[in-house]
Amino acid sequence: MNRTKIILLLTGAVCLLLGCDSTPFRQVLDRAEQQNAAYDSITGIDSIQMAADYMDRHGTPNEQLRAHYLLGCAYRDAGEAPKALAAYHDAADRADTTSADCDYGLLMRLHGQTSELFYQQLLPHEMLRELSAQYHYALLTGNKKAATNAIERRANAYQLLNMPDSIISIRQTASERYALYGFTEEAAQALGPIIELLVDRGDTAEARRCIKRYETSTAFFKDGEPIARKAHYYYAKGRYYLAVGKTDAAEILFRKLITPGRTPNQLEAGYRGLLLLYHQTGRKDSIVRYADLFYQMSTSNYATSTSDKLQQMTSLYNYSRSQQLAQQMAEKAHRHEMMLYIIGSLAVVLLMLAVMAWQYLQQKRQEERKQFELLLLEYHTEKEALAKALDNVRLLNENVEEKELSISNHKKRIEELEEQIRIKRNKTVNEQLTGNPAYMRTMEVLANPKDQMSQKDWAELTRMMDEMIPEFRTKMKYQERRLSEMEYVICILVRLFFTPKEIAVLTGNSQQAISMKRLRLLKKVYDIDGSAEAFDKLVRSIGR
């Protein structure tokens, strides 16, 4: 624990004591996120843990998710897989997936990285569970590439389970989806690992198609040749040539794998390929030679692979014993120093608080004394004024009560007159509308099922509305909202208090269609989401 970490711990303690904001903790998380985005190893696990603890108390679910995810990434980079997995699980538990602002994109990455840890630990079933979660959240974010990648990586889990048919099916599906979404490079690369499996299954036609598609990958191929780290492709294609009887072409590819500079795995593949070739062609002397070379290389590779896997598993699950002891000694050596810093800082803070409290109390006493003297003076002044005012109040009370009663009676009478005027005006407007020839013509059509409204009838009805309620067209925003003639006619019929069924008969629509049109007009004219009845109420209030 270095001096920077101690200072950060002190800062956190002081912030918690004084109620400071979360800026120091957010800066810690921002720095970790920048390191993670740049593929640098994340440092400062202790400070990230403090930030996560703070967010657990004061942060939103998304902030808690982010903090524990970055803590898991820090443990991952430090080679502590169990702690990384625990932090990832804590992060997932803190996410509020029912919230509209849930960070599904971060959950997608979290489950993807958790699945990779399980893959490194040779745990295929746990890996499949995490990939399903990655796929789910990728769909919620609309990230088709990430969703397809979650499908493709399922093949790695089935590789651990030794299920070649599932591997082939999954990678073919992933390639098709990549191509469908326009990711042509990824579509080609998804097919490379299944060429040898297709040959083993005897499906040389599909293997040939995959070879042709795989070789279109510009990331893996240049000038028709695979890049150095992808040279094992020679073995898969050589196996295909053996299966279709092109032994000369197969031999050329296998020998490319045993040229100087090749890796042990590539050398082993080359010797294995030549051994299969000479078994097929019957060259016994070559069989003996390459069988021995293959045996030696495979034995060496097995030992190396076993050692690498043990080392990998050790690094995944724990530091070495020496590292643990060194860490314990370092923590013990710095613990006292940290405590001294914390105690000293708290003592300074408490002293400052005590001084501030004493100064505050002194100032408070002075202000209270001045306020008391001022109130005492005001009391005597007000007492004298009150005595004089009481006599005047007794004389005024009777006049005030009489005036209040008079005002109340006048107010009540005004309200009654206003209500009568409003009712009379509404009655007059509606009587004029229903007495108009255009309205009476509409009633005739309703009374006679064989009769229909003509264009002239609609024009007369519209003209009547413009004359009787001039503001109707403006308030319906006829020009601004670009209402169609039929929409405007429906507005007029609603204002004239026709029922939805009567409007349907007059316009030649179904009653359901009229209900839908009224809903759309409510949104179009008033920009409101509501019911058709709400639209009727608003329209019928115009001109009243």
Buried (B, 14 or more C-beta within 10 A) or exposed (E): BEEEBBEBBBBBBBBBEEEEEBEBBBEBBEBBBEBBEEEEEBEBBBBBBBBBBBBBEEBBBBBBBBBBBBBBBBBBBBBBBEBBBBBBBBBBEBBBEEEEEBBBBBBBBBBBBBBBBBBBBEBBEBBBBBBBBBBBBBBBBEBBBBBBBBBBBBBBBBBBEEBBEBBBBBBBBBBEBBBEBEBBEBBBBBBBBBBBBBBEBEBBEBBBBBBEBBBBBEEBBEEEBBEEEBBBBBBBBBBBBBBBEBBEBBBEBBBBBBEEEBBEBBBBBBBBBBBBBBBEEEBEEBBEBBBEBBEEBBEEBEEEEEEEEEEBBEBBEBBEEEEEEEEEEEEEEBEEEBEEBBEEBBEEBEEEEEEEEEEEEEEEEEEEEEEEEEEEEEEEEEEEEEEEEEEEEEEEEEEEEEEEEEEEEEEEEEEEEEEEEEEEEEEEBBEBBEEBEBBEBBEEBBEEEEEEBEEEBBEBBBEBBEEBBEEBBEBBBBEEBEBEEEBBBBBBBBBBEBEBEBBBBBBEBEEEBBBEBBBEBBEBBBEEEEEBEBBBEBBBEBBE
